[in-house]
Amino acid sequence: MTLCATRQKPCDLYTQYQCANKKCIDRAQICDYADDCGDSSDELGCHHTSTCSALTKGGCEHHCHNLTDGGYICACYPGFIIDGENKKHCLDIDECATGTHKCSHICTNLNGTYACSCRDGFRLADAVSGVCKAVKDDVTVVFSSGPEIRAYDLKINDQFDVIAGEKRIEALDYSPSTQMIFWADSYDKTIKRSYMVNARNGEVKIGFAQDLNMKGNSKPTALAVDWVADNLYWAETDRTGSKPRGRIMVAKTDGRYRRALVNAGLEVPTSIAVDPQLGRMFWADAGSAPKIEVSWMDGSKRRPLITEAIRHPAGLTIDYSQDHMVTGWTPS
């Protein structure tokens, strides 16, 4: 995702050649039978036995460059690349399909270029970067800091208290449909909820913690709200044995009908994210075999997503603006 507009440094006209992917390479690397560009645009249009003129362009559709050691290469305008089956013909590059665009939401391929647009509720920040910004500016960030939950109003740059007097808040989520916040207190090994401040059309003036009576031997480590079906998902770890055992649980948001969805092959679940619109559930395990897994929201069709080159995965979330992409954080 592009966060700001950037200007790419142009290639040197005398010593460098610009590839179709905008990469600059030394002119001596053109037509050397090696893919120096990374997209083969320095090799696809090569003709080693003749030269080209400005009048005929060597038959090239767009333009040509004579080589120092003889021969020439057909090149294309920006947004195009030489056809692998016809060394003189140029094909449009689909920046949207190749991922070379700068759109943060929607990319539409055009002939030789592409266009960015935004999903409902967003607009383009400018005409260059491709970044989409929310139309509404009344955004509130809710965060926890040990024994309390606070909120930050981005519009007026002000903080206010939501919940205080807790012991060790370890996870937090919000339901936009009920305007309630849910959190896990790892010290008391329980899950609680409260209306958000200013919920119910401003009637709620202060948060009030309601214990959902989830106490047990297992410590809740992460939670996620399904705002469509009004369900609460959470991950927990039981360390009473010789080896930690993790589980993925679900209940109604009032604590009823509690049951385990995943109770095998987990050690230290650190994060959970649900995608109610697609019916998927993701979780991270930082145990002896760190991994990120996915299943349907009923726990079926479980499969691993990432099992290699990962040490302590955490902080999973769903990016709905990027086609429901799951993102996370892991230390290097």
N, C-alpha and C positions, 0 to 999 in steps of 0.2 A: 504494500500500500504506500502511496506517495503522501508524505506529510507536508512537503513544501515544494515550491517550484525550484527547479535547478536548471542551470545553463551548462550544456556540455561544451567543453573546449574544442574548437574546430581543429581538424587535422592540418598539418603544415602542407601547403599546396605543392611545394617543391620536393620534399623529402618523404612525405607520407601518402598513403592511400586510405581512403575512407571506405570501410566495409559496409555492407547493407545493414548491419546491426549497429552502425555508427562507430564501431571500434576503429582506431587508427593503427596501421601497421607500416613498417618500413617498405618503401617502394621495391626494394630488392627482394622482398618476400612474395611479390606477385608472381603467380604462375610458376612456383617452385615445387609443385606437386605435394605441398603440405598445406593443411587447413589452418592457416595462421589466423584467420578471422574468427573461426569458431562456427561460422555458418556457411563456409565454403565459397563465399562470394568472391574470394581472391583466386579461385581456381575454376569455377563453373564456366566463365566466359572466355577461357584462354584459347588463343589461336597461335600456334608456335611457328607456322611456316610462312606467314605473310604479314604485311603491315596494312594499316587503315589510313584513309584520308578524311579530311574534314568534309569533303563533298559526299562521299559514299558511306562514311562511317563504318567501312568494312562489312556492311550489311547489318550492323547492330541496330536494334530497334530504338534505343535511346542515344547512347554515345559510346565512344571507344577511346582507349589510351594505348599508344604505341609503347612497347617495352624497350628498355635500353639495349638488351642483348638480342633483339629481334622478336618479331611476333607482336601481337596486340591482345588486349582483353576488352570484351564488351562489358560495359557497366550500365547501371540503371539509375533512374531518378530516385530520390529518397522515397521510401515506402514500397520499393519494388526490389526484386532479386531475379537473377538469371534463372531461366527454366532449366532444370537438370536434364531435360530431354531435347532442348534446343538452345545451343550456346549463344544464340543471337536474340532470343526472345525474352522479354521481361514479364514476370508474374507479380501480381500484387501480394504484399506480405500482410497476412492477417495478424495484426498486432494483438488483437483480443485473444486469439487462439494460442499464440506463442507466449503471451504474458509479458510482452515488451511495451505495453501501454503504461500510462500513468494515472488511469482512472481509479478512484477509490471505491466507486460503486459499479456503474454500468458502462461497459465499453461496446461501441458499435463500430464495426469495421467499415471503412469507406475505401474507394479506389485510391491507393497510394497514401492513405492516412487513416485516422480513426476519430471518433467523437466520443466525448464523455457526457454522461447524464447521471442524474441522481434518483434514488428511490423516493417514494412518497414521504413527505415530511422533511426532505432535505433539499438543498439547492447548492449549485456550484459556488465555491468561495471566490473564484476569479476565472478568467478565461485562459489561464496558463497551466496551473498546477494539476487540475483534475480532481482536486479535493472537494468533498461534499460536506456542507455544514448543516446542522439542524436548523429548520425554519424557526422553531420556537426557541427562545433564549432563556426560558425559565427552567434551567437545568440544576438539579440538586445532586451532589455527590454525598453518599452515606458511607461512613467508615467507622471502624471500631479501633479503640486504643486501650487494650487491657480490660479495665472494669467498666468502660463506658462506650456508648455509641453516640457519635456526633454527625452532624450534617453541614455541608458547605453549599451555600447558595451562590452559584457562579454569576448570577445577574447583578446581585448587590454586593458581592464579595464579603459575605458575612457567614459566620459559623453559629450554630445553635445546638443545644443539648437535645438528645432524643431519649436516651436511656442512661441512667447512672446507677451506681451501687451494685453492679455485677462483680464477678470474681475474675474470670479469665475467658473472655470472649475469643473464640478461635475461628469462627466462620460466621458469615453473614449473607443474607439474600433478601430480596424484596419482591412482593407480589403486586404488580400494577393493577390487577383486577380487583383486589380487596384492599389495596393501599396498606398492607401490613408488612412489617419486617420480621424476619425470623433469624435467630442466632443460636449457636451452640456454645455452651459454657463448659469447657473441658475440665474445670475444677470440680464442679458439681455433677459432671457427666450427664447433662440434661440439655434439652432444647426448649427455647422459649419464644414467645412472639409478642408483638405489640402493634397497635395502630401507629402509623407514621404521624409525626407532628403535622398539623394542618390537614389531616385526612378528613373524609366525610364532609367535604365543602367547608373546611376550616373549623369544624366543631371540635376536633381533637387539639387540645392546647399543650399536652404533655404526654410522653410515652408512659405506658404502664406494662410491666413485665407479667405475662401469663405463662406459668410453667405447664408444659404439655405432658409432664409426668413420664419422661423417657428414661428415668434413672435406671442404671444397671451396672454390671461389671465393665462394660465396654465404654470407651471414651469417644464421643462424637468428634470427628476431625474436619468434616466438610458437609455442606448442605446446599440444596438447590430446590427452588420452588417451581412446580408445574402449575402455571397460572391458568391453563386451559381446563384441566381436570380437577384443579384444587387439591393436588397431592403434594406431599413434602418428601423429598428424597434426601438421604444423608449417608455418609460413610462413617464407620466406627471401627475402633481397634480394641481388641481384648488382649491384655498383657498378663493375665493371671497364670498362664501356662509357661512352659519353657520357651515357646516360640510365639511371637505375636500373630494373632489371627484377625483378619479384616473381614468386614461384611458391608454390603450395600443394602440399605433398608428403605422401606417406603411406608407411608401412612397418610391418612387424610390430614389436612393442615390443622385440624383440631386435636390430632394425636390418636384418633380412632383407627382401627383395622391395621395395626402395625404388623409387618411381616418382612422377612428377608428375601431379597431377590438374587443376590450373589453371596454365597457363603463358603466358597472353596477357591483355592488358588489366589488368595489375597492375604497380604501381610500387614502393610502399613499404608492404607489408602489415604492420600493427602488432599485430594480434590475431586469434585464431582460437578458435572454440568449436564443439564437436560435441554433437549430441543423438542418441545411439545409439538411444534408445527410439523416436524418430520418423524416424531415418535422415537427419537434416539436418545441414548444416555451414554455419557463418556465419564471415565474415571481414571485417576492416576494412582499408581502404587509405587511407593519408594522403598519397598522391602529388599530382600537379597537379590531379587531379579527385577529391577525397576522396569516399569512398562506403562503404557497408556492403552486402555481398551475401550471397546464400544459394544453396545448391545441395543436391542429394542428396549423400550421403557418398562417392559414386564420382565426383563432379565434374560429373555431368549435371544438366540442368534448371537451369542457372545463371541467376539473375535479380537485379537490383538491389533492395534494400530502401529505402535512403535515399541520395539523391544531392544534395539541396538543403539549404541552411542548416546545413552541417556543415563543420568546418575540419580537425580532427585527431582522428578517431575512434580509440578505443583501449579496452582493458579489457573486451572482450565476455565475457559469461557467460550460462548458461542458468539461469533460475529455474524449477525443476521444480514448485515449489509453486504457481506462478501459471500453470498450463497451458502449461508449456514456453516461457514468454516469454523472448525474448532481450533482455538489458539491456547497457548499455555506458556509457562515460564519454567526453565530448568537451569540450574547453575552449570557453568562450564567445568 
